[in-house]
Amino acid sequence: MTKARSEQVSLEATPYYHCVSRCVRRAFLCGESFEHRRGWVEDKLLALAEVFCIDVAAYAVMSNHYHVVLHINASQAEQLSDLEVIERWHQLFKGNLLSQRYCRGEILIKAEKDALGVVIDSWRQRLQDISWFMRLINEGIARQANKEDQCTGRFWEGRFKSQALLDEQALFACMAYVDLNPLRGKMAKTPEHSHHTSVKKRITKAKTARQLNHPQQQEKSLMNFAGNPRRIMPEGLPCRLSDYLELVDWTGRIVRKDKRGAIDKNLPPLLSRLNITADHWLTLSTQFEGRFGRVVGTLQHLKQACTALHYRRTPGMANCKLLFEGD
């Protein structure tokens, strides 16, 4: 049975989510004639991330679907002033008469301020809501495609799929899975030669950076890498960019050659830190979406998340235990 999105997203469990949307008219995203639509999705995704309090950790736009790993930045949303919330929402919609008057600097009476306050609280929540984020991506692309095709009807398959990423192991495995999608689909030979992917953007920016791992010299449109975990941890992905790119490159070379038996014994540092075996990592980075359901992580985090989400059962225990904790 399909669960409500509110039963799949819990900030108490994790702020990280893997989302996938697939096109219902598959032919309309395939082939050279419609290649430009992949650019539409990429541009819309990154533009909305500037407005929402949601960070993009990874993405890949494929021929008939796209993947994105999102981070809900709840602290950023709470720190926005009322005016900042309104201004962000007005970039998406017209707002209402009261919000328009407020932005013009007009004086509102107490009853009007109270009414606007309720609306602002609602907008603040929506600016950190992945359902609203994905909805605006998909609705915008559907309108563009239908206009270009001179037709009406659904462009995307039903609801988008989401997976909660409960810990570092699940997060980085999913990011690598997303970034390596074009290699698995034979659309690119290396991560840096892929198109419409986050890893391509990160590598392109890294080539011009004087200090590769410095957060201020990383790709601005994507969530930055904050370095390895430490006592006072700044915001960002919990590892060094160089370590992640090394892991993706190492994984990509094996995936491309499909030679599991020829795995280099010198494992990338990040893989050793995550305490995942090479064989299990390759399974995770090539079968992540199919192996897991709505929640993904080590067994301890899986049980905690299911409690937070009020699940009666703990789904996916076997694969989580095998791939994240197996020898």
N, C-alpha and C positions, 0 to 999 in steps of 0.2 A: 504494500500500500504506500502511495506517495505521502510523504510527510510535509507539513507546512514548513516554509523556510525558517520560521521562528523556532522550529524544533531542530533545525540543522545548524544554526548559527548561535554561538554563545561566546561572548568575550571572556567569560569566566574560564572557558575551556581553552580558547586560543584566539588571537587576532588574525591568524593566517588562514586563507582559504584558496583552494584550487577550483576554478570555475571553467566550464566548457560549454560552448554553444555550437550547435550544428545546424547547417542550412538544410531546409526541407526540399528546396529545388536545387539539388546538388549540381546539376549541369551549369547552373547560372553563376557558380563561382569558379568553375574549372575552365582551363584552356586560355590561350593568349588573349582572346577577346575580352575576358573579364578579370584579367590579372590585376587591373587597377583597383578592383574592389578590395583586395587584400590591403592596399594602401589606405583605403577608406576606413577600414576597421582599425588599423594601427593608429591613424591620425585621430580618430574619434576616441579611442581608448586613452591615449596620452593627453588629449585635450580635457577630457572629463576628470582625469586624475588631478589636474591643476585646480579644478573647482571643488571636487569632493575632498573630504578628509580621509582619503583612501590612497595608499601607496601601491605602485605596481612593482612587484619584486621580479617577475618574469612573465614573458608572453611569447606566443608563437601563433601567427596567423597562417593557416594552411589553406588548401584549395577549397574545402567545403566545411571547415569548422575552425574555431580558434580556442586556444588555451590561455588562461591568465592566472597568475598567482598574486593574490591581493592581500594587503595588510591594512586592517581597519585601524586608523589612527584616532582612537577615541579621545586621547588627551588633547590633541590638536582641536578637535571639534568643541570640546568643553572650554577651551581657552579663547575661542572666537568671541568677539564682542557681538552684541545684537546687530549692530550695523554691518559688521563683516558677514554675519550669517545672511542677512538680507541681500547684500551685494552679491554674494556667491549664488544665492538662489535666483536672483534676477538675471544671472548669466544663463540660467537654464529655462526659466519661465518668467512671465510678466509680473508675478506676485499678485498682490491685491491692492485695492485703493489705499488702504492704511499704510502698507509697506512703501508704496510709491510716494505718498505724502511725507512719510518719515525720512526717506532719502532726500527729499527736496528741502528738508529742514523745517517743515511746517510744525506748528505746535499742536500736539494732540491732547485731548482731555483725558482724565484718568481712565474712564471706561474704554476709550479707544486704545490707550496704552496697554490696559489689561488684556483686551481682545488680541492686540498685536503680539503681546508676550506669549500667549498660547500658541499662536501660529509660528512664531519664531522657534519655540521649543520643538514643534513638530518638524520644522525645516532643519533644525540642528541635528535631529535624529536621522532624518533622511540623508543628510550629507555624509553620514558614516554608515549607510545601509547598502550592502552589496547588491541587494535586490533592485534598489533604485538605480544604482550604478550600471548594472548589467541591462536593466530595462531601457535606459536612455541610449546605451550603445546600440542595442538591437533594434529599437524602434527607429532610430535615426538612419541606420544602414538599410533597414527594410524600406523606408520611404524613398531613399535614394535609388535603390535597386528597382523598386516598382515603377518609379518615375522613368528610369532609363529603359525599362522593359515595356513600358506603357501597359501595365497590367495591375491587377490588385490581388490580394490574397496573402497568405502567410509566407514569410521568407525563412523563418527559423523554426526548428522543431520545438514545439512545446516550451517547457521551462528549461532554463539552463541547469546543468548538473553542478553540484558543489561538493567538495570534500574538505573537511576540517583537518588542518595540518597541525598536530598537537605538540610537536617538539622539533629540535634541530634535525634529527634524523629524517623525519617525514618532510620537513620544509626543504632541505637541500636535495633530497632524492627527487621530490616533485619538481623543483626548479630545474634540475638537470634533465628530467624527463621532458619537461616543456621545451627547454632550450635545444634539445637534441631531436625534436620532432622532425624537422626537415631532413636530418641525416637518415633517420629510420624510414622516412617516406621516399628516400632516394631523390630528394629535391635539392640537396646540396652535398658536397663532398667533405666540407669542414664547417665548423660553427661560424667562422668569420666570413664564409661565402654564402651563408644562408640569407634569406630576405625576410623582412617583416618579423624579426625576432629581437628579443631583448639582448641576447648574448651578442648579436651583431652590433647593436648600439654600444654595448659596454666595451667591446674590443676596439671599435673604431675610436671611441673617446680615449681609451687607454693608450693608444698609439701616440697621442699627443700630450699625455700627462707626464709631468716631470717627476711626480711622486704618485705612482700607480695606486697605492692604497690610501691616499689622503682623501677623505670624504668630499672635500671641496673641489677635487679634480676628477671626480667621477661624473658619469652621465646624469645631468640634472633632472631629466624626465623620469628617472627610475629611482627606486628606493636604494639608498647608498649602503655600502658595506662598512660597518663600523669597527671592524677588527675583531680579534678573538675575545671571548668573554673575559671580563675582569670585574673587580669589585664595584667601581663606578663606571657603568656601561652607558655610553651615549646611545641615542636612538639610531637604529639601522640594523641591517642583517648581521648576525653574530659570527662573522668570520672575516678574513681578509679577502679583498677582491682577487688578488693574485692567486690565493689558494683555491678559490672557487673556479677561476678560469683554468687553472692547471688541472683540476679534477674533471671539468667538462671536456677539455682537450684530450685527456687520458681516456676518458670513457668513450668519447666520439671516435677515437682511432680504433678501439676494439669493436665498437658497434658497426663501424663502416666496413671493417674487414671481416666481421663476424667470426673472429678467432678467439673464442673463450679459452682455448687450451694454451694460447700464447700470451697469457697475462703477465705483464712485467711484475717481478717480485717487489720492486721498489714502489710501494703504493704512495699515492699523493698524500701529503700531510693531513688534509681535511678528512679524507676517508679513514685514516688511522684514528683521528680524534673522535669521529662519529662511532667508532667501534663496530663497523659493518664489514663483513668479509667481502672480498672482491667479487666472488660469485653472486652473493646476495645483492651487492650493489648493482651489478649488471642486470639482474632481474628487476630490481626496483626502477632503474633508469630506462628500461625498455618496456615494462609491463605495469607501470604504476597505476594507471587509471583502471585497468581491468582487474588488478589483484585486490583492490580495496573498494569499500563502499563509502559511506558518508563521513566516517571518521578514521584517521590514520595516525599511528604513532606507536611508541613502545607500549608494552602491555600495561605498565603502571599508569601512563598518561591516558591510555585508552579507557581504562576503568574509571578514572577520575572524570573524564569528559562525558562518558555515558551517564554518570550520576548527575552532572551539571545540566545535561540535556534531557534528563528524566526518561532515559531509555529503560525499558524493562529488561532487555537483554544487552549483551555486549557483542556487537557484530564485528566480524573480521578478526577474532582473537587468534585463529590458527595462523593466518598469513602474517599478522603483526608480530607474533611470537617467533615464527620461523625466520622472517627476513630481517627483523631488527635486533633479535636477541639470540638467534640460532648460531651454533658454532660452524 
